[in-house]
Amino acid sequence: MDKKEKEAWLNQPKLQVRGSRKIYLIIYLMIIILITAVIVIETSDKPLNKNATKLVFIFSIICIVATEIHRFGHSYEVTNTALIHKKGYFSTNYKRVEFGAISDSEVIQNIWQRIFSYGDIEVHMYSKVNVEVVKGINRPDEFVDFLENKIEAHGGRKR
Amino acid sequence: MDPMPIPVKKPKRHWKSYLFLIFLGILAFLFYSAYNPSSFTGKITGNVIRDPTSFEGGSQVRAELKTSEEFEINSEIKKINLRINGPASFYIGKQKIDVIKDNSASIILDNFKGKVIISPGSKIELKGDSSTIFFDGLPISLDSGKGINTNLIDANYAYIKLIDFYLPSLSFETSGKIDIDNGKISVRSEGDKIKLPDFKGDLEARDDLIKIKGLVDKKDVNKLLESVS
């Protein structure tokens, strides 16, 4: 590989993704139902209990903050040589799977995930026992395509 | 060669179930408190919901007011003492009792739960359940101990007294004098819309004069004053 080729290879785009917010749809739905209930009671002639309203507010805030914290706790990155899974906030767990170790990958989506276009990816390794799961990301097909292209660019799979 | 380690199954987390239960709890609390506001004045929820009788240093409110506006009280009332002028029809369950013109009748309702609407011109409407009814001194109650449905439509009252009830909010346009804490604060309303938040006490109406006597939370006194000023 000459200098120009090496430079071009190093400048190849990387892909970094986090879990999709769509995995928290049920939680968002709960918040929407509670807020709608508050609005319905407020607009009707029924008295709205202040403590119940406070509970709805606290529940909504905690859920939104918790989902965002959970989401930011995981990130997946495809570099030129490996798939990296970063986990944690203050003390981080950094797992690196070299392309050479990857045997194949599998997109797993249930009906709900297919409708909303998100899902999990199981990245299998030759050792069979180890599987790296990329959880709940948007457009998993595109992620797999990108990963496969990177593996190809890196020199393809071991035979 | 070392044997392959058996993967240890992590205990399943039930946080989703807990979260869903909390969600259902809040939703139930929201609707239950909206449809049964007076239920939250009792002992069971005393720590969660403010009970005016347990206000720390609750403020006494006395008011003599005249109103030109209809107002509704939807609550549990320990006793209603009422005198109606005929003609009027009073329903006890499906039984109709007519009070003919130029006659009057005394009605006492114990442990009433329902709606009382007082309108200008000494008009009253009443709908709800009572444990015991005294109609002109004659007691009426069910052996089963269940509440008796009572209904009074578009009647004229000589006086009405609602004894010991709680309202999370009472608001109506009025003129008159309001004394707080035995005259420490005294305000005069001239056609202002007053708001009594978290009120527990008695109300008496005679002609168009309404007397209110009870407790409000000290924290809510400012709200009451703001509504008048």
Contacts between the chains, C-beta under 8 A, distances in Angstrom:
chain1	res1	chain2	res2	distance
A	26	B	16	8.0
A	27	B	19	7.2
A	30	B	19	7.6
A	30	B	20	7.6
A	30	B	23	4.5
A	33	B	23	7.7
A	33	B	27	6.9
A	34	B	23	7.1
A	34	B	26	6.1
A	34	B	27	6.3
A	34	B	30	7.2
A	37	B	27	6.1
A	37	B	30	5.3
A	37	B	31	6.9
A	38	B	30	6.8
A	41	B	30	6.7
A	41	B	31	7.4
A	41	B	34	4.6
A	44	B	34	7.9
A	46	B	34	4.1
A	46	B	35	6.6
A	46	B	37	7.9
A	47	B	33	7.7
A	47	B	34	6.2
A	47	B	37	4.7
A	47	B	168	4.5
A	47	B	169	6.2
A	48	B	34	6.4
A	49	B	29	7.4
A	49	B	30	7.0
A	49	B	33	3.6
A	49	B	34	6.7
A	49	B	37	7.3
A	49	B	40	6.8
A	49	B	49	7.0
A	49	B	168	7.3
A	51	B	33	7.7
A	51	B	48	5.9
A	51	B	49	5.9
A	52	B	26	7.0
A	52	B	29	5.1
A	52	B	30	4.4
A	52	B	33	5.2
A	52	B	34	7.9
A	53	B	30	7.9
A	55	B	26	5.0
A	55	B	29	6.8
A	55	B	30	7.8
A	56	B	26	6.0
A	56	B	30	6.8
A	59	B	22	6.8
A	59	B	23	7.2
A	59	B	26	5.7
A	63	B	19	7.8
A	129	B	4	7.5
